Amino acid sequence: MAKKVVATLKVATGKEFAKIIRMERSPKTGAYQFNEDFIATDHIKEFLAKK
């Protein structure tokens, strides 16, 4: 059986993070690719607004 790994995205300082997955089209092939980032919850709207 496989072990299940549980990771927390909280730091002891109290700042919370979120995992953002953005789907973008590759300029080279035209296929979609998924980019993952960890961002502080304060900056989520700003990150998603820019392209």
TIDOZA-762921 format. One record per atom (N, C-alpha, C, O): residue number from 0; residue in three letters; atom name; x, y, z. Coordinates in steps of 0.001 Angstrom, whole numbers, plus 500000, padded with zeros to 6 digits. Last residue first. Example, Ala and Ser with C-alpha at 12.3 -4.5 7.8 and 13.67 -1.06 7.14 Angstrom:
! TIDOZA-762921
1, SER, N, 512850, 497750, 507080
1, SER, CA, 513670, 498940, 507140
1, SER, C, 512900, 500030, 507870
1, SER, O, 513409, 501138, 508039
0, ALA, N, 513190, 494310, 507800
0, ALA, CA, 512300, 495500, 507800
0, ALA, C, 513200, 496700, 507800
0, ALA, O, 514236, 496681, 508465
//
This chain:
! TIDOZA-762921
50, LYS, N, 498032, 538592, 482889
50, LYS, CA, 498150, 537459, 481963
50, LYS, C, 499583, 537160, 481641
50, LYS, O, 499864, 536238, 480877
49, LYS, N, 496485, 539465, 486029
49, LYS, CA, 497496, 539642, 484991
49, LYS, C, 497601, 538403, 484128
49, LYS, O, 497298, 537296, 484575
48, ALA, N, 494560, 538409, 487765
48, ALA, CA, 494180, 539504, 486873
48, ALA, C, 495191, 539691, 485746
48, ALA, O, 494810, 540037, 484627
47, LEU, N, 495771, 536556, 489387
47, LEU, CA, 494851, 536059, 488377
47, LEU, C, 494443, 537142, 487390
47, LEU, O, 494019, 536826, 486278
46, PHE, N, 497298, 538255, 491047
46, PHE, CA, 497960, 537266, 490214
46, PHE, C, 497049, 536793, 489083
46, PHE, O, 497499, 536644, 487947
45, GLU, N, 495317, 539726, 492364
45, GLU, CA, 496296, 540422, 491528
45, GLU, C, 496982, 539457, 490563
45, GLU, O, 497220, 539794, 489403
44, LYS, N, 494020, 537707, 493803
44, LYS, CA, 493287, 538459, 492784
44, LYS, C, 494237, 539184, 491840
44, LYS, O, 493982, 539247, 490638
43, ILE, N, 496137, 536833, 495552
43, ILE, CA, 495517, 535933, 494577
43, ILE, C, 494830, 536709, 493455
43, ILE, O, 495035, 536404, 492280
42, HIS, N, 497475, 538048, 497663
42, HIS, CA, 497820, 538445, 496298
42, HIS, C, 497160, 537591, 495214
42, HIS, O, 497593, 537629, 494062
41, ASP, N, 496789, 536954, 500093
41, ASP, CA, 496586, 538390, 499909
41, ASP, C, 496717, 538789, 498440
41, ASP, O, 496120, 539781, 498021
40, THR, N, 497631, 534344, 500110
40, THR, CA, 496216, 534589, 499845
40, THR, C, 495915, 536073, 499646
40, THR, O, 494876, 536413, 499080
39, ALA, N, 500644, 533817, 498317
39, ALA, CA, 499981, 534269, 499543
39, ALA, C, 498544, 534650, 499211
39, ALA, O, 498276, 535213, 498150
38, ILE, N, 500987, 530990, 496195
38, ILE, CA, 500893, 532437, 496357
38, ILE, C, 500214, 532732, 497684
38, ILE, O, 499328, 531998, 498121
37, PHE, N, 502511, 528693, 494192
37, PHE, CA, 502064, 528900, 495554
37, PHE, C, 502128, 530398, 495830
37, PHE, O, 503190, 531009, 495715
36, ASP, N, 501527, 527453, 490978
36, ASP, CA, 502255, 528404, 491809
36, ASP, C, 501673, 528398, 493208
36, ASP, O, 500486, 528130, 493395
35, GLU, N, 501627, 525697, 487913
35, GLU, CA, 501258, 525703, 489324
35, GLU, C, 502135, 526677, 490081
35, GLU, O, 503345, 526731, 489860
34, ASN, N, 500303, 525553, 484719
34, ASN, CA, 501352, 526129, 485553
34, ASN, C, 500844, 526219, 486986
34, ASN, O, 499764, 526752, 487239
33, PHE, N, 499679, 523440, 482060
33, PHE, CA, 499222, 523860, 483374
33, PHE, C, 500408, 524342, 484185
33, PHE, O, 501403, 523630, 484325
32, GLN, N, 498984, 524001, 478606
32, GLN, CA, 499881, 523543, 479662
32, GLN, C, 499383, 524126, 480976
32, GLN, O, 498743, 525177, 480998
31, TYR, N, 497650, 523172, 475407
31, TYR, CA, 497491, 523764, 476728
31, TYR, C, 498501, 523160, 477698
31, TYR, O, 498828, 521976, 477625
30, ALA, N, 499344, 523769, 472282
30, ALA, CA, 498686, 522898, 473257
30, ALA, C, 498574, 523619, 474600
30, ALA, O, 499318, 524559, 474879
29, GLY, N, 500881, 525301, 470655
29, GLY, CA, 499453, 525600, 470678
29, GLY, C, 498679, 524728, 471648
29, GLY, O, 497476, 524923, 471825
28, THR, N, 503629, 525131, 470542
28, THR, CA, 502848, 524045, 469969
28, THR, C, 501359, 524351, 469879
28, THR, O, 500647, 523718, 469099
27, LYS, N, 504544, 527743, 471413
27, LYS, CA, 505300, 526915, 470474
27, LYS, C, 504407, 525894, 469761
27, LYS, O, 504422, 525798, 468534
26, PRO, N, 502942, 528874, 473315
26, PRO, CA, 503134, 529605, 472064
26, PRO, C, 503822, 528759, 470987
26, PRO, O, 503690, 529034, 469795
25, SER, N, 500470, 527072, 475051
25, SER, CA, 501887, 527127, 474686
25, SER, C, 502047, 527873, 473368
25, SER, O, 501364, 527550, 472396
24, ARG, N, 498059, 528526, 477080
24, ARG, CA, 498344, 527929, 475778
24, ARG, C, 499823, 528132, 475451
24, ARG, O, 500349, 529239, 475567
23, GLU, N, 497388, 527651, 480479
23, GLU, CA, 497865, 528585, 479465
23, GLU, C, 498155, 527828, 478179
23, GLU, O, 498459, 526635, 478199
22, MET, N, 495787, 527497, 483508
22, MET, CA, 495907, 526831, 482217
22, MET, C, 496277, 527882, 481178
22, MET, O, 495574, 528880, 481013
21, ARG, N, 497031, 527468, 486794
21, ARG, CA, 496567, 528277, 485673
21, ARG, C, 496807, 527514, 484373
21, ARG, O, 497884, 526956, 484157
20, ILE, N, 496533, 526952, 490076
20, ILE, CA, 496818, 526221, 488848
20, ILE, C, 496187, 527008, 487710
20, ILE, O, 494971, 527193, 487664
19, ILE, N, 497781, 527802, 493190
19, ILE, CA, 497065, 528296, 492032
19, ILE, C, 497495, 527469, 490818
19, ILE, O, 498689, 527309, 490565
18, LYS, N, 497482, 527235, 496524
18, LYS, CA, 498075, 526673, 495312
18, LYS, C, 497194, 527083, 494138
18, LYS, O, 496009, 526753, 494096
17, ALA, N, 498062, 529675, 499031
17, ALA, CA, 497143, 528894, 498221
17, ALA, C, 497886, 528389, 496990
17, ALA, O, 498801, 529041, 496486
16, PHE, N, 498911, 530432, 502438
16, PHE, CA, 499239, 530310, 501029
16, PHE, C, 498184, 529467, 500336
16, PHE, O, 497503, 528655, 500962
15, GLU, N, 499017, 532685, 505188
15, GLU, CA, 498427, 531551, 504507
15, GLU, C, 498746, 531606, 503021
15, GLU, O, 498838, 532680, 502427
14, LYS, N, 500954, 533423, 507991
14, LYS, CA, 500634, 533785, 506617
14, LYS, C, 500120, 532543, 505894
14, LYS, O, 500724, 531474, 505981
13, GLY, N, 501816, 532635, 510475
13, GLY, CA, 500399, 532907, 510314
13, GLY, C, 500004, 533314, 508908
13, GLY, O, 498821, 533532, 508649
12, THR, N, 504319, 531743, 510995
12, THR, CA, 504092, 533179, 511168
12, THR, C, 502634, 533553, 510960
12, THR, O, 502250, 534688, 511243
11, ALA, N, 504422, 529089, 510306
11, ALA, CA, 504251, 529404, 511723
11, ALA, C, 503960, 530887, 511956
11, ALA, O, 503416, 531254, 512998
10, VAL, N, 502422, 528597, 507398
10, VAL, CA, 503718, 528854, 508008
10, VAL, C, 503460, 529266, 509455
10, VAL, O, 502372, 529746, 509776
9, LYS, N, 500553, 526220, 505585
9, LYS, CA, 500607, 527288, 506568
9, LYS, C, 501995, 527387, 507166
9, LYS, O, 502656, 526377, 507407
8, LEU, N, 500067, 524105, 503997
8, LEU, CA, 500605, 525294, 503349
8, LEU, C, 500644, 526482, 504304
8, LEU, O, 500756, 527627, 503866
7, THR, N, 500892, 520715, 504603
7, THR, CA, 500171, 521911, 504996
7, THR, C, 500850, 523118, 504379
7, THR, O, 502074, 523150, 504253
6, ALA, N, 500421, 517520, 503221
6, ALA, CA, 501260, 518714, 503354
6, ALA, C, 500377, 519886, 503747
6, ALA, O, 499250, 520019, 503271
5, VAL, N, 500476, 514177, 503558
5, VAL, CA, 499631, 515332, 503813
5, VAL, C, 500540, 516515, 504064
5, VAL, O, 501334, 516514, 505004
4, VAL, N, 500677, 511288, 501726
4, VAL, CA, 501443, 512414, 502238
4, VAL, C, 500497, 513592, 502385
4, VAL, O, 499798, 513959, 501440
3, LYS, N, 500098, 507934, 502242
3, LYS, CA, 499473, 509190, 501851
3, LYS, C, 500245, 510329, 502518
3, LYS, O, 500438, 510327, 503734
2, LYS, N, 501798, 505152, 500904
2, LYS, CA, 501574, 506083, 502011
2, LYS, C, 500951, 507355, 501469
2, LYS, O, 501258, 507787, 500358
1, ALA, N, 500389, 502258, 499370
1, ALA, CA, 501135, 503511, 499290
1, ALA, C, 500808, 504373, 500491
1, ALA, O, 499699, 504336, 501025
0, MET, N, 500836, 498814, 500000
0, MET, CA, 500000, 500000, 500000
0, MET, C, 500876, 501243, 500000
0, MET, O, 501968, 501255, 500568
//
